[in-house]
C-alpha cells in the first residue's frame, strides 16, 4: 500500500488520500470544495477499501491525526467510509463520516449538526456522473480526467462496487471540452481514468464505446500530444479501440490489464469474464496492430482455493503474455464478498506466492528495459532527472529539462527498475 498523499488547501483543510488514482482525482475535488466553502482547521481522510490493509492504515492515520491535532475537525469519506459508515462513526476521533456521493457537494465539509454525524446515502441510487468534476488532477507532468465511475460487475473478491455504485459515464462532449482546455493550457499528456474504464458509454444514449470516445478526443483535440488509458478490463476492449491503437500514435502504446489470475478455474471462481486463452489472445491481437505496445497487469496471489498448480498457471502467464509491469496483491478477504466465504489459502502461503510473483515481475521489467537499450525514447519529464516513455518505461536521465516537457532521450543502459538515458 502506498504512503497516503497529503494535499493542502488555502482554506485551511488537509486532504489525506489512500488508494487509487481516482481517489487522488476526487481529493482534488474535495480540496477545491473546501477552499470554496472556506473550510478551516479540518483534516479529510479519503479512504480506500480494496484491501483490509488499506482500511487498517486509514484507521491508524486517523488516530494519529487526532493525537497530533486535538482541535481539528476530522472528516472521513471514500470507499471504506461508504461501505462501513457505522464502523468509522464508532471511532471517537471522527467528527463526520461522508459517503462517496456526498464528499464534494457544496457545504459538505462544513459543520451542519442538524444533518447528523453520518451522511452516507445509498450509492446504488446515484445515476449522475459528476457534472461538478474539476478540470482534472494534475501532477507536474500530466493531467487526469475522470470519465466514468462505479462498476456493474460483481467479481467475488471485490468490495468496490459497494463503495462506488453502479457504472455511470460522463458525457463525451463534456470530456472532450475538458481535455481541450487542458491541451490549450499546455499539458502534454492526459490520462483517462475511472473505476471500470472500458464500460464507459454503456449507460449513455446510443451506447458509445470507449474506442469511439478515444477517437473523438484525438480528432477534436489535435493539440494533445499524448493520451493514456488507466487500467482496463481485458474482456471489454472494443473493435473501435483496437482500430485507434492501430492507427493513432498519440494513444500511447501501453495497456494495464485487470487480469487477476492465469488459471481458468480461479478466474471462474473470481467471476471474471475472461479466461486464460482470452488474455493471451488479447495481447497477441494488440501486438499485431501495435508492435511497440507494453503491458502491465494486476494479479492476485493466494485467492481462496488456489492450488499450487493454479498458482503456477498464473506464474507462467507473466512470461507467456510478455508482461512488463506487475501490480501484485496478496489476497485480502473483504467482509460481505463471496470469496470471503470460500476456503482460504494459509497466510504464509499467500505471502510466499506474492513474493514469487513480485520476483517474476522484477524479471519481466528487466527484460523490458534491456530491450530498450540503444533506443531513442520520447520522455515526458516528471521531475528533474526522471521521465516516462509512452510505453510507461521510467527513465532516469542526465541533463536539464522542465517538468511536463517532452524530450528525446537515448537509452544507454538500465538499473533493473528504470532505463538510464541522456538527452538526445
Secondary structure by P-SEA (a helix, b strand, c coil): cccbbbbbbccbbbbbbcccaaaaaaaaaaaaaaaaaccccbbbbbcccccaaaaaaaaaaaaaaaaacccbbbbbbcccccccaaaaaacccccccccccccccccccccccccccccccccccccccccccccccccccbbbbbcbbbbccccccccccccccccccccaaaaaaaaaaaaaacccbbbbbccccccccccccccccaaaaaaaaaaacccccbbbbcccccccccaaaaaaaacccccccccccccccccaaaaaaacccccaaaaaaaaaaaaaccccbbbbbccccccccccaaaaaaaaaaaaaacccccccccccccccccccccccccaaaaaaaaaaaaaaaaaaaaaaaaaaccccccccccccccccccccbbbbccccccccbbbbbbbccccccbbbbccc
